[in-house]
Amino acid sequence: MAMRIKSLREAANLTQVQLADKLGVLSTTVSNWETGVALPKTIILPQLAEILDCTIDDLYERDSPEHHQMTN
């Protein structure tokens, strides 16, 4: 999920600070998500997905070939 959040954020042309401001969290929180130190709280996922113009499944890369290999 860490790299996915970063790539979606960059695709949305947002800095970590801008994304943090939109979510009402600290920029260090976004940094922690993107480095895999922490995961976003479940309650924030819908807002995160909306800001990044994706689905919650997209955040988890559930449609990726890697995910399908892991679940099969």
KEFILUM-84251 format. One record per residue (C-alpha): residue number from 0; residue in three letters; chain; x, y, z. Coordinates in pm, 1 decimal, padded with zeros to 6 digits, always signed. Example, Ala and Ser with C-alpha at 12.3 -4.5 7.8 and 13.67 -1.06 7.14 Angstrom:
2
  resi  resn  chain        xx        yy        zz
     0   ALA      A  +01230.0  -00450.0  +00780.0
     1   SER      A  +01367.0  -00106.0  +00714.0
***
This chain:
72
  resi  resn  chain        xx        yy        zz
     0   MET      A  +00000.0  +00000.0  +00000.0
     1   ALA      A  +00288.0  +00238.5  +00074.3
     2   MET      A  +00412.6  +00271.9  -00281.5
     3   ARG      A  +00056.1  +00284.0  -00412.5
     4   ILE      A  -00032.4  +00584.3  -00197.7
     5   LYS      A  +00282.5  +00761.6  -00310.8
     6   SER      A  +00223.2  +00693.1  -00679.3
     7   LEU      A  -00141.8  +00799.3  -00659.2
     8   ARG      A  -00045.7  +01114.7  -00469.9
     9   GLU      A  +00215.3  +01201.5  -00729.1
    10   ALA      A  -00030.0  +01130.0  -01012.0
    11   ALA      A  -00268.8  +01376.7  -00846.2
    12   ASN      A  +00013.2  +01635.5  -00842.9
    13   LEU      A  -00003.3  +01669.3  -00466.5
    14   THR      A  +00282.3  +01704.5  -00221.9
    15   GLN      A  +00277.4  +01517.3  +00106.1
    16   VAL      A  +00196.3  +01846.9  +00278.8
    17   GLN      A  -00095.6  +01918.8  +00044.9
    18   LEU      A  -00241.7  +01570.9  +00090.7
    19   ALA      A  -00198.2  +01595.2  +00465.9
    20   ASP      A  -00375.9  +01932.7  +00470.6
    21   LYS      A  -00669.7  +01793.4  +00272.3
    22   LEU      A  -00699.7  +01500.6  +00513.5
    23   GLY      A  -00641.9  +01698.3  +00832.3
    24   VAL      A  -00336.4  +01495.9  +00929.3
    25   LEU      A  +00031.2  +01580.7  +00972.6
    26   SER      A  +00264.3  +01556.7  +00673.7
    27   THR      A  +00472.5  +01312.6  +00877.1
    28   THR      A  +00166.6  +01086.5  +00886.0
    29   VAL      A  +00154.0  +01080.7  +00505.2
    30   SER      A  +00528.4  +01018.8  +00498.1
    31   ASN      A  +00483.3  +00725.4  +00736.1
    32   TRP      A  +00216.8  +00577.1  +00507.8
    33   GLU      A  +00440.3  +00612.2  +00204.9
    34   THR      A  +00739.5  +00450.3  +00372.3
    35   GLY      A  +00536.8  +00166.3  +00520.4
    36   VAL      A  +00595.8  +00273.3  +00881.0
    37   ALA      A  +00220.2  +00304.0  +00934.2
    38   LEU      A  -00106.5  +00247.1  +00750.9
    39   PRO      A  -00392.5  +00493.6  +00718.9
    40   LYS      A  -00672.8  +00442.8  +00968.8
    41   THR      A  -00975.2  +00272.6  +00820.1
    42   ILE      A  -01194.0  +00575.0  +00883.8
    43   ILE      A  -00974.4  +00791.7  +00658.9
    44   LEU      A  -00966.7  +00553.5  +00360.1
    45   PRO      A  -01284.0  +00683.5  +00187.8
    46   GLN      A  -01158.5  +01043.0  +00201.1
    47   LEU      A  -00809.3  +00938.4  +00091.2
    48   ALA      A  -00953.1  +00747.5  -00204.3
    49   GLU      A  -01171.8  +01042.6  -00301.9
    50   ILE      A  -00881.9  +01287.7  -00292.9
    51   LEU      A  -00661.0  +01051.6  -00493.7
    52   ASP      A  -00945.9  +00980.1  -00738.7
    53   CYS      A  -00942.8  +00605.4  -00685.2
    54   THR      A  -01127.9  +00335.5  -00496.7
    55   ILE      A  -01029.9  +00188.3  -00162.5
    56   ASP      A  -00948.3  -00133.5  -00349.9
    57   ASP      A  -00709.8  +00069.5  -00566.9
    58   LEU      A  -00525.6  +00179.2  -00252.8
    59   TYR      A  -00474.0  -00186.9  -00168.5
    60   GLU      A  -00391.4  -00271.9  -00531.9
    61   ARG      A  -00654.9  -00543.1  -00525.7
    62   ASP      A  -00683.2  -00537.5  -00904.9
    63   SER      A  -00310.1  -00583.6  -00956.2
    64   PRO      A  -00166.5  -00911.2  -01090.0
    65   GLU      A  +00048.2  -00935.3  -00776.1
    66   HIS      A  -00259.9  -00938.1  -00555.2
    67   HIS      A  -00424.6  -01210.9  -00761.6
    68   GLN      A  -00111.3  -01424.6  -00737.1
    69   MET      A  -00106.9  -01383.4  -00359.4
    70   THR      A  -00473.5  -01482.1  -00320.9
    71   ASN      A  -00472.4  -01779.1  -00559.1
***
